[in-house]
Amino acid sequence: MKKVLLLAAVAGVGYLVWRAIAEQDEARDLWAEVTDAL
């Protein structure tokens, strides 16, 4: 049972890290698009 909980916790943390990286990429792409015209 502990292994299942540990696996779920690791998966949850991995998902949160992946979401944070994806949001940073989106913000960087948006910033690049906005500043391209300058």
PDBQT receptor file of N, H, CA, C and O in Angstrom, charges set to zero:
ATOM      1  N   MET A   1       0.831  -1.202   0.000  1.00  0.00    +0.000 N 
ATOM      2  CA  MET A   1       0.000   0.000   0.000  1.00  0.00    +0.000 C 
ATOM      3  C   MET A   1       0.869   1.257   0.000  1.00  0.00    +0.000 C 
ATOM      4  O   MET A   1       0.540   2.246  -0.656  1.00  0.00    +0.000 OA
ATOM      5  N   LYS A   2       1.975   1.216   0.735  1.00  0.00    +0.000 N 
ATOM      6  H   LYS A   2       2.243   0.413   1.268  1.00  0.00    +0.000 HD
ATOM      7  CA  LYS A   2       2.854   2.383   0.789  1.00  0.00    +0.000 C 
ATOM      8  C   LYS A   2       3.454   2.677  -0.581  1.00  0.00    +0.000 C 
ATOM      9  O   LYS A   2       3.656   3.834  -0.948  1.00  0.00    +0.000 OA
ATOM     10  N   LYS A   3       3.737   1.604  -1.338  1.00  0.00    +0.000 N 
ATOM     11  H   LYS A   3       3.572   0.664  -1.040  1.00  0.00    +0.000 HD
ATOM     12  CA  LYS A   3       4.312   1.796  -2.671  1.00  0.00    +0.000 C 
ATOM     13  C   LYS A   3       3.318   2.511  -3.588  1.00  0.00    +0.000 C 
ATOM     14  O   LYS A   3       3.707   3.359  -4.391  1.00  0.00    +0.000 OA
ATOM     15  N   VAL A   4       2.048   2.168  -3.465  1.00  0.00    +0.000 N 
ATOM     16  H   VAL A   4       1.733   1.479  -2.813  1.00  0.00    +0.000 HD
ATOM     17  CA  VAL A   4       1.018   2.808  -4.289  1.00  0.00    +0.000 C 
ATOM     18  C   VAL A   4       0.907   4.284  -3.935  1.00  0.00    +0.000 C 
ATOM     19  O   VAL A   4       0.811   5.129  -4.826  1.00  0.00    +0.000 OA
ATOM     20  N   LEU A   5       0.920   4.603  -2.644  1.00  0.00    +0.000 N 
ATOM     21  H   LEU A   5       0.998   3.917  -1.920  1.00  0.00    +0.000 HD
ATOM     22  CA  LEU A   5       0.844   6.000  -2.217  1.00  0.00    +0.000 C 
ATOM     23  C   LEU A   5       2.073   6.777  -2.668  1.00  0.00    +0.000 C 
ATOM     24  O   LEU A   5       1.962   7.923  -3.105  1.00  0.00    +0.000 OA
ATOM     25  N   LEU A   6       3.239   6.160  -2.564  1.00  0.00    +0.000 N 
ATOM     26  H   LEU A   6       3.329   5.230  -2.209  1.00  0.00    +0.000 HD
ATOM     27  CA  LEU A   6       4.474   6.808  -3.001  1.00  0.00    +0.000 C 
ATOM     28  C   LEU A   6       4.436   7.062  -4.502  1.00  0.00    +0.000 C 
ATOM     29  O   LEU A   6       4.818   8.138  -4.963  1.00  0.00    +0.000 OA
ATOM     30  N   LEU A   7       3.980   6.082  -5.260  1.00  0.00    +0.000 N 
ATOM     31  H   LEU A   7       3.670   5.208  -4.886  1.00  0.00    +0.000 HD
ATOM     32  CA  LEU A   7       3.876   6.240  -6.707  1.00  0.00    +0.000 C 
ATOM     33  C   LEU A   7       2.900   7.358  -7.063  1.00  0.00    +0.000 C 
ATOM     34  O   LEU A   7       3.170   8.152  -7.964  1.00  0.00    +0.000 OA
ATOM     35  N   ALA A   8       1.774   7.427  -6.365  1.00  0.00    +0.000 N 
ATOM     36  H   ALA A   8       1.555   6.782  -5.633  1.00  0.00    +0.000 HD
ATOM     37  CA  ALA A   8       0.796   8.487  -6.611  1.00  0.00    +0.000 C 
ATOM     38  C   ALA A   8       1.383   9.852  -6.272  1.00  0.00    +0.000 C 
ATOM     39  O   ALA A   8       1.153  10.820  -6.998  1.00  0.00    +0.000 OA
ATOM     40  N   ALA A   9       2.134   9.941  -5.186  1.00  0.00    +0.000 N 
ATOM     41  H   ALA A   9       2.321   9.155  -4.597  1.00  0.00    +0.000 HD
ATOM     42  CA  ALA A   9       2.753  11.211  -4.798  1.00  0.00    +0.000 C 
ATOM     43  C   ALA A   9       3.789  11.641  -5.829  1.00  0.00    +0.000 C 
ATOM     44  O   ALA A   9       3.838  12.813  -6.203  1.00  0.00    +0.000 OA
ATOM     45  N   VAL A  10       4.607  10.718  -6.287  1.00  0.00    +0.000 N 
ATOM     46  H   VAL A  10       4.567   9.766  -5.983  1.00  0.00    +0.000 HD
ATOM     47  CA  VAL A  10       5.626  11.036  -7.294  1.00  0.00    +0.000 C 
ATOM     48  C   VAL A  10       4.960  11.470  -8.597  1.00  0.00    +0.000 C 
ATOM     49  O   VAL A  10       5.413  12.415  -9.241  1.00  0.00    +0.000 OA
ATOM     50  N   ALA A  11       3.894  10.788  -8.984  1.00  0.00    +0.000 N 
ATOM     51  H   ALA A  11       3.526  10.019  -8.461  1.00  0.00    +0.000 HD
ATOM     52  CA  ALA A  11       3.178  11.158 -10.199  1.00  0.00    +0.000 C 
ATOM     53  C   ALA A  11       2.570  12.549 -10.062  1.00  0.00    +0.000 C 
ATOM     54  O   ALA A  11       2.606  13.331 -11.012  1.00  0.00    +0.000 OA
ATOM     55  N   GLY A  12       2.018  12.867  -8.908  1.00  0.00    +0.000 N 
ATOM     56  H   GLY A  12       1.989  12.232  -8.137  1.00  0.00    +0.000 HD
ATOM     57  CA  GLY A  12       1.434  14.188  -8.675  1.00  0.00    +0.000 C 
ATOM     58  C   GLY A  12       2.476  15.282  -8.747  1.00  0.00    +0.000 C 
ATOM     59  O   GLY A  12       2.243  16.320  -9.367  1.00  0.00    +0.000 OA
ATOM     60  N   VAL A  13       3.617  15.066  -8.125  1.00  0.00    +0.000 N 
ATOM     61  H   VAL A  13       3.806  14.223  -7.622  1.00  0.00    +0.000 HD
ATOM     62  CA  VAL A  13       4.694  16.060  -8.161  1.00  0.00    +0.000 C 
ATOM     63  C   VAL A  13       5.210  16.216  -9.587  1.00  0.00    +0.000 C 
ATOM     64  O   VAL A  13       5.453  17.334 -10.041  1.00  0.00    +0.000 OA
ATOM     65  N   GLY A  14       5.374  15.116 -10.284  1.00  0.00    +0.000 N 
ATOM     66  H   GLY A  14       5.176  14.208  -9.916  1.00  0.00    +0.000 HD
ATOM     67  CA  GLY A  14       5.827  15.178 -11.675  1.00  0.00    +0.000 C 
ATOM     68  C   GLY A  14       4.861  15.961 -12.542  1.00  0.00    +0.000 C 
ATOM     69  O   GLY A  14       5.279  16.736 -13.402  1.00  0.00    +0.000 OA
ATOM     70  N   TYR A  15       3.571  15.762 -12.321  1.00  0.00    +0.000 N 
ATOM     71  H   TYR A  15       3.231  15.132 -11.622  1.00  0.00    +0.000 HD
ATOM     72  CA  TYR A  15       2.566  16.499 -13.084  1.00  0.00    +0.000 C 
ATOM     73  C   TYR A  15       2.649  17.996 -12.791  1.00  0.00    +0.000 C 
ATOM     74  O   TYR A  15       2.568  18.810 -13.711  1.00  0.00    +0.000 OA
ATOM     75  N   LEU A  16       2.807  18.362 -11.531  1.00  0.00    +0.000 N 
ATOM     76  H   LEU A  16       2.873  17.701 -10.784  1.00  0.00    +0.000 HD
ATOM     77  CA  LEU A  16       2.903  19.782 -11.171  1.00  0.00    +0.000 C 
ATOM     78  C   LEU A  16       4.142  20.419 -11.788  1.00  0.00    +0.000 C 
ATOM     79  O   LEU A  16       4.082  21.547 -12.275  1.00  0.00    +0.000 OA
ATOM     80  N   VAL A  17       5.254  19.709 -11.771  1.00  0.00    +0.000 N 
ATOM     81  H   VAL A  17       5.303  18.792 -11.376  1.00  0.00    +0.000 HD
ATOM     82  CA  VAL A  17       6.484  20.232 -12.382  1.00  0.00    +0.000 C 
ATOM     83  C   VAL A  17       6.283  20.402 -13.882  1.00  0.00    +0.000 C 
ATOM     84  O   VAL A  17       6.683  21.417 -14.452  1.00  0.00    +0.000 OA
ATOM     85  N   TRP A  18       5.665  19.411 -14.524  1.00  0.00    +0.000 N 
ATOM     86  H   TRP A  18       5.340  18.586 -14.061  1.00  0.00    +0.000 HD
ATOM     87  CA  TRP A  18       5.414  19.490 -15.963  1.00  0.00    +0.000 C 
ATOM     88  C   TRP A  18       4.520  20.685 -16.300  1.00  0.00    +0.000 C 
ATOM     89  O   TRP A  18       4.765  21.390 -17.279  1.00  0.00    +0.000 OA
ATOM     90  N   ARG A  19       3.486  20.910 -15.490  1.00  0.00    +0.000 N 
ATOM     91  H   ARG A  19       3.287  20.337 -14.695  1.00  0.00    +0.000 HD
ATOM     92  CA  ARG A  19       2.589  22.053 -15.720  1.00  0.00    +0.000 C 
ATOM     93  C   ARG A  19       3.337  23.373 -15.571  1.00  0.00    +0.000 C 
ATOM     94  O   ARG A  19       3.126  24.292 -16.363  1.00  0.00    +0.000 OA
ATOM     95  N   ALA A  20       4.202  23.480 -14.577  1.00  0.00    +0.000 N 
ATOM     96  H   ALA A  20       4.373  22.734 -13.934  1.00  0.00    +0.000 HD
ATOM     97  CA  ALA A  20       4.962  24.713 -14.353  1.00  0.00    +0.000 C 
ATOM     98  C   ALA A  20       5.882  24.987 -15.533  1.00  0.00    +0.000 C 
ATOM     99  O   ALA A  20       5.996  26.131 -15.974  1.00  0.00    +0.000 OA
ATOM    100  N   ILE A  21       6.533  23.965 -16.045  1.00  0.00    +0.000 N 
ATOM    101  H   ILE A  21       6.440  23.036 -15.687  1.00  0.00    +0.000 HD
ATOM    102  CA  ILE A  21       7.425  24.145 -17.196  1.00  0.00    +0.000 C 
ATOM    103  C   ILE A  21       6.614  24.530 -18.426  1.00  0.00    +0.000 C 
ATOM    104  O   ILE A  21       7.039  25.393 -19.194  1.00  0.00    +0.000 OA
ATOM    105  N   ALA A  22       5.459  23.910 -18.627  1.00  0.00    +0.000 N 
ATOM    106  H   ALA A  22       5.114  23.209 -18.003  1.00  0.00    +0.000 HD
ATOM    107  CA  ALA A  22       4.620  24.232 -19.778  1.00  0.00    +0.000 C 
ATOM    108  C   ALA A  22       4.137  25.679 -19.706  1.00  0.00    +0.000 C 
ATOM    109  O   ALA A  22       4.096  26.364 -20.728  1.00  0.00    +0.000 OA
ATOM    110  N   GLU A  23       3.774  26.151 -18.517  1.00  0.00    +0.000 N 
ATOM    111  H   GLU A  23       3.808  25.594 -17.687  1.00  0.00    +0.000 HD
ATOM    112  CA  GLU A  23       3.327  27.539 -18.369  1.00  0.00    +0.000 C 
ATOM    113  C   GLU A  23       4.463  28.506 -18.666  1.00  0.00    +0.000 C 
ATOM    114  O   GLU A  23       4.234  29.554 -19.270  1.00  0.00    +0.000 OA
ATOM    115  N   GLN A  24       5.679  28.177 -18.255  1.00  0.00    +0.000 N 
ATOM    116  H   GLN A  24       5.865  27.326 -17.765  1.00  0.00    +0.000 HD
ATOM    117  CA  GLN A  24       6.831  29.033 -18.544  1.00  0.00    +0.000 C 
ATOM    118  C   GLN A  24       7.068  29.104 -20.047  1.00  0.00    +0.000 C 
ATOM    119  O   GLN A  24       7.361  30.174 -20.581  1.00  0.00    +0.000 OA
ATOM    120  N   ASP A  25       6.943  27.968 -20.731  1.00  0.00    +0.000 N 
ATOM    121  H   ASP A  25       6.705  27.099 -20.298  1.00  0.00    +0.000 HD
ATOM    122  CA  ASP A  25       7.129  27.947 -22.181  1.00  0.00    +0.000 C 
ATOM    123  C   ASP A  25       6.075  28.798 -22.873  1.00  0.00    +0.000 C 
ATOM    124  O   ASP A  25       6.391  29.534 -23.808  1.00  0.00    +0.000 OA
ATOM    125  N   GLU A  26       4.822  28.706 -22.423  1.00  0.00    +0.000 N 
ATOM    126  H   GLU A  26       4.565  28.108 -21.664  1.00  0.00    +0.000 HD
ATOM    127  CA  GLU A  26       3.754  29.507 -23.016  1.00  0.00    +0.000 C 
ATOM    128  C   GLU A  26       4.015  30.988 -22.806  1.00  0.00    +0.000 C 
ATOM    129  O   GLU A  26       3.827  31.785 -23.726  1.00  0.00    +0.000 OA
ATOM    130  N   ALA A  27       4.443  31.368 -21.615  1.00  0.00    +0.000 N 
ATOM    131  H   ALA A  27       4.595  30.721 -20.868  1.00  0.00    +0.000 HD
ATOM    132  CA  ALA A  27       4.726  32.773 -21.322  1.00  0.00    +0.000 C 
ATOM    133  C   ALA A  27       5.885  33.260 -22.178  1.00  0.00    +0.000 C 
ATOM    134  O   ALA A  27       5.849  34.381 -22.686  1.00  0.00    +0.000 OA
ATOM    135  N   ARG A  28       6.906  32.437 -22.343  1.00  0.00    +0.000 N 
ATOM    136  H   ARG A  28       6.934  31.527 -21.930  1.00  0.00    +0.000 HD
ATOM    137  CA  ARG A  28       8.063  32.815 -23.155  1.00  0.00    +0.000 C 
ATOM    138  C   ARG A  28       7.652  32.982 -24.624  1.00  0.00    +0.000 C 
ATOM    139  O   ARG A  28       8.075  33.932 -25.283  1.00  0.00    +0.000 OA
ATOM    140  N   ASP A  29       6.834  32.063 -25.131  1.00  0.00    +0.000 N 
ATOM    141  H   ASP A  29       6.491  31.292 -24.595  1.00  0.00    +0.000 HD
ATOM    142  CA  ASP A  29       6.365  32.166 -26.512  1.00  0.00    +0.000 C 
ATOM    143  C   ASP A  29       5.521  33.417 -26.707  1.00  0.00    +0.000 C 
ATOM    144  O   ASP A  29       5.670  34.112 -27.711  1.00  0.00    +0.000 OA
ATOM    145  N   LEU A  30       4.640  33.710 -25.760  1.00  0.00    +0.000 N 
ATOM    146  H   LEU A  30       4.519  33.145 -24.944  1.00  0.00    +0.000 HD
ATOM    147  CA  LEU A  30       3.800  34.900 -25.856  1.00  0.00    +0.000 C 
ATOM    148  C   LEU A  30       4.662  36.151 -25.836  1.00  0.00    +0.000 C 
ATOM    149  O   LEU A  30       4.443  37.063 -26.633  1.00  0.00    +0.000 OA
ATOM    150  N   TRP A  31       5.635  36.208 -24.943  1.00  0.00    +0.000 N 
ATOM    151  H   TRP A  31       5.812  35.467 -24.296  1.00  0.00    +0.000 HD
ATOM    152  CA  TRP A  31       6.521  37.367 -24.851  1.00  0.00    +0.000 C 
ATOM    153  C   TRP A  31       7.306  37.537 -26.154  1.00  0.00    +0.000 C 
ATOM    154  O   TRP A  31       7.459  38.660 -26.634  1.00  0.00    +0.000 OA
ATOM    155  N   ALA A  32       7.797  36.455 -26.724  1.00  0.00    +0.000 N 
ATOM    156  H   ALA A  32       7.672  35.543 -26.334  1.00  0.00    +0.000 HD
ATOM    157  CA  ALA A  32       8.543  36.523 -27.981  1.00  0.00    +0.000 C 
ATOM    158  C   ALA A  32       7.640  37.022 -29.103  1.00  0.00    +0.000 C 
ATOM    159  O   ALA A  32       8.071  37.815 -29.940  1.00  0.00    +0.000 OA
ATOM    160  N   GLU A  33       6.404  36.568 -29.127  1.00  0.00    +0.000 N 
ATOM    161  H   GLU A  33       6.053  35.924 -28.447  1.00  0.00    +0.000 HD
ATOM    162  CA  GLU A  33       5.461  36.998 -30.165  1.00  0.00    +0.000 C 
ATOM    163  C   GLU A  33       5.146  38.482 -30.035  1.00  0.00    +0.000 C 
ATOM    164  O   GLU A  33       5.067  39.188 -31.041  1.00  0.00    +0.000 OA
ATOM    165  N   VAL A  34       4.969  38.956 -28.822  1.00  0.00    +0.000 N 
ATOM    166  H   VAL A  34       5.033  38.383 -28.005  1.00  0.00    +0.000 HD
ATOM    167  CA  VAL A  34       4.626  40.360 -28.592  1.00  0.00    +0.000 C 
ATOM    168  C   VAL A  34       5.802  41.264 -28.934  1.00  0.00    +0.000 C 
ATOM    169  O   VAL A  34       5.607  42.346 -29.486  1.00  0.00    +0.000 OA
ATOM    170  N   THR A  35       7.005  40.841 -28.617  1.00  0.00    +0.000 N 
ATOM    171  H   THR A  35       7.164  39.961 -28.168  1.00  0.00    +0.000 HD
ATOM    172  CA  THR A  35       8.171  41.700 -28.820  1.00  0.00    +0.000 C 
ATOM    173  C   THR A  35       8.797  41.548 -30.197  1.00  0.00    +0.000 C 
ATOM    174  O   THR A  35       9.730  42.285 -30.517  1.00  0.00    +0.000 OA
ATOM    175  N   ASP A  36       8.323  40.619 -31.029  1.00  0.00    +0.000 N 
ATOM    176  H   ASP A  36       7.565  40.021 -30.770  1.00  0.00    +0.000 HD
ATOM    177  CA  ASP A  36       8.876  40.450 -32.373  1.00  0.00    +0.000 C 
ATOM    178  C   ASP A  36       8.686  41.691 -33.228  1.00  0.00    +0.000 C 
ATOM    179  O   ASP A  36       9.551  42.030 -34.035  1.00  0.00    +0.000 OA
ATOM    180  N   ALA A  37       7.573  42.362 -33.057  1.00  0.00    +0.000 N 
ATOM    181  H   ALA A  37       6.871  42.087 -32.401  1.00  0.00    +0.000 HD
ATOM    182  CA  ALA A  37       7.251  43.505 -33.915  1.00  0.00    +0.000 C 
ATOM    183  C   ALA A  37       8.159  44.702 -33.633  1.00  0.00    +0.000 C 
ATOM    184  O   ALA A  37       8.241  45.615 -34.455  1.00  0.00    +0.000 OA
ATOM    185  N   LEU A  38       8.830  44.715 -32.503  1.00  0.00    +0.000 N 
ATOM    186  H   LEU A  38       8.763  43.973 -31.836  1.00  0.00    +0.000 HD
ATOM    187  CA  LEU A  38       9.653  45.868 -32.142  1.00  0.00    +0.000 C 
ATOM    188  C   LEU A  38      10.959  45.865 -32.862  1.00  0.00    +0.000 C 
ATOM    189  O   LEU A  38      11.771  46.770 -32.670  1.00  0.00    +0.000 OA
TER     190      LEU A  38
